């Protein structure tokens, strides 16, 4: 099964948050798909953790190795659809990229982001529970 995985779920796995084991259980044996923006979002998440002293550079380097070991298939976004989703859901395009992926690939979304989960459910996209 294809699963759209968002940055919040990936970060939980990378930094060992409590949801880590459940996310791995849910995704094991499935094809993980996401927009090409994911690597930049991971970098941004790490930089935010630096600002709050939640991550050292050494830990970030280890996190990057973990991230690079996760088999992800990156897909192109339909930018017009992303903009429509962004406008209708009043969300950033970075979140709408995941909705667009789920719609076009007819796949559920795995996210820890409550607003993204709600937006997905509002447009009848299946969400996976962690």
N, C-alpha and C positions, 0 to 999 in steps of 0.2 A: 504494500500500500504506500502511496505517496503521502507525505506529511509535510505541511508547511511549518517550518520552525522559525520562531522569531528570535531576535537578539536577546530578549530577557531570559528565555529558556536556555539559550546557548551560554550566556554569562553564568547562569545558575550552575550549569555543568562545569564550566571552566574554573570557577572560583570555589566550587564545593559547597554551594548553598544547600539548605535542608532538602530541597526538591530534587536535587541531583539524581539520586538513585531512581526515583519514580520516573523522571524524564528519560533516563537511559532505558528503563524497563519498557516504557511506552514506545520509544523510537526503535528499539532493537529489532532488526530484521526488516525495517521499513526504509524507503528512499526518502532522505531529507532534502527538501527543496526550499529555496529562498531567493530573494532578489539579490542582484549583484552588489547592493549597497551594504550587505552584512559585514564584510571586513572593515569598512570605514566606521560602521556603527560599533563594532567591537573596540576599535581604537578609541572612539569617542567615549565609550563606557569606561575603558581603562583610564583615560585622562580625567574623567569625572572622579574616579576612585582615587587618583593621585591627589586631586584637589582636597579631598576629604580625609586624606591620610589612611585610606583603607587598603592601599596596594603599594608595594615597593616596585622599583624598576626590575629587580630580580624576579619577583613574583609575576610581573607582567610578561617577562621573557618566557617563564615557564607556562603561563597562561596561553601565550601565542603558540607554543608547541602543542599544547592540548587542542587549541582551536584548529590548528592545521591538520591534526590527526582525525578530525571529525569529517566523515565523508558527506559533503554537501554538494548538491547540484544547483548551480546558480542559473537563474533564468532572467531573460529580458522582461522589462515591464512594458505594459501598454500605457504609455504616459498620459494619453488622453483619458483613459479609464481611471488611472490613478488620480488625475485632477478632479474628475467627476466624483469619485469616492471621497476624496479629501474635502471637497466643497460640501457634499451632502452630509457627511459625518462630522464636519467641522474638526478635522484632524490634520496633522502634518502629513505631507506626502510620504515621509519615511514610514509611517504606520500604514498608509494606504497601499504601499507597495506589497505588503503581506496579504492584504485583502484581495488585491488584483491577482496575485499568484494563486491564491486559494480558488478564486472564481474561475480563472482560466484553466487550472489543472484539476478542477473538481476534487479538491483535497481538503481535509480538515486542517485547522490551524492549532498549533501547540504554542501557547503564550502564557506568561505570568502577568502580563499587562492587562489589568481589569478593563480599561477603557477600550483597548483593542478587541478584547474578548466580547465586550458588549456590542461594539460596532459590528463585529462579525456576526453575532447572533441576530442583530437587527436586520441584517440582509440575508439571513438564512444560510450562513456558512457554518458548517459543523465545527465545533471547538472540542478539543480533547482536554479532559480534566486531569489535573496533576494532584 
